[in-house]
Amino acid sequence: MTSRRGFLLVSVLFLTLATWALLAAMLTTAFLHYRLALGAERGAVAGAAAERAVAEALAAAEETRVAAGTWPTPAPPTDAAACVLELVEVAQADDWYRVRVQASFEGALAWREGTVHAAP
């Protein structure tokens, strides 16, 4: 009788331990999925801000090229709310103008670049 009680107690304890281990694994997996989704969302926000900054810079460059016949001097982009924008690269030749912008948003970084060509 005593050995049967001991076996039953060990079985219940083992089952309890297995349940807690399963719960810990599920909570860890849920937390990791949450962190991955949060990082992807932050990266998307940073990418959208960088894309907008590149589009604005290229539109301004094309307007200046049409109006003045020369490419403009680069102007740093203005930060968009919590996104910090930085002009990383500006390259130009007689027939093209390229801009590259880096955006950071809550630890996520995104780079976008674009090129505008002069009309023939």
N, C-alpha and C positions, 0 to 999 in steps of 0.2 A: 504494500500500500504506500509506504513512504517513497519507494523508488518511482512509483507511478506519479505521485505528487511532484516529486523533483523533476521528472521528465516533463510534466505538464507546465510547471513553472518555467523551466528552461525554454520550452516551446513558446510560451507566451512572451517571455522576454526577447527571444530571438525575433518573433513576429513584430513586436513593438519596435525593436531596433531597425528591422528591415523597413517598417513603415516610415520611421523618422528619416532614414537614409533616402528613401524614395521621395519624401516630401522635400528634403534639402536639395536633392537633384532637380526636382521640378521648379523650385523657387530660384535656384541658380540659373537654370535654363531660361526661365521667364525674365530674370534680371538681365541676362546677356542679350536676349532678344530686344528688350527695351532699350538698352544702351546702343545696340547696333541701329535700331530705328531712329533713335535720337540723333546719332551721328550722321546718318543719311539725311535726315531732315535739315540739320544744320549745314551740311554740305550743299544741299539743294538751295538753301537761302543764300549762302555765300556765292554759289554759282550764278544764281539769278541776278544778284547785285553786280557781280563782275560783268556779266553779259550786258546788262543795261548800261554800265559805265563805258564799255567798249563801243556799244552802238551809238551812244551820245558823242564820244570822241571821234568816231569815224564820220558821223553826220556833220559835225562841226568842221572836220578836215575837208570834207567834200564841198561844203558851202564856201569855205575860205578859198579852196582851189578854184572854184568857179568864179568867185567874186574878184580875187586878187591875182590868180594865176600861180600862186605859190602855196606850198603846204604850210600849215600853221606851226607855231612853236608849241611844244607840248605843255598842257596845263594839267596839274594834278587833279584827279577826280575828287569830288566832295563825298564825304562819308554818308552812307545811307542808313540812318537810324543807328542800330547797333553794329552794322557792318563797317569795318575799317577797310577802305580802298586805297591801294597803292599802285602808282604807275611804275611798272617794272621795266618796260622796254618801249622805246619809240624808235623806229627805223624808217627811213624814207629814201627814196630815189626820185628821179625825175618823173617816173610814171606810176609810182605806188607809194603808199603810206601805211605802215603797220603799227598797231598799238597792242600792248599786252598789259593786262591789269590783274593784280592779285587782290582777292577779297578774303577777309577773315571774319568769321562770325562764331563767337563762343567756342573757340578752339578749332573750328573747322576751316580749312583753307581751300580756295578754289582759284584757278587761273583761267583766264579767257583771253583770247587774242583774235584780232580781226585785221583784214587788209582791205583798203580801198584803192582802186586803180583809177588813174586819170583817163578821161575820155580821149579817144584818139583824135 
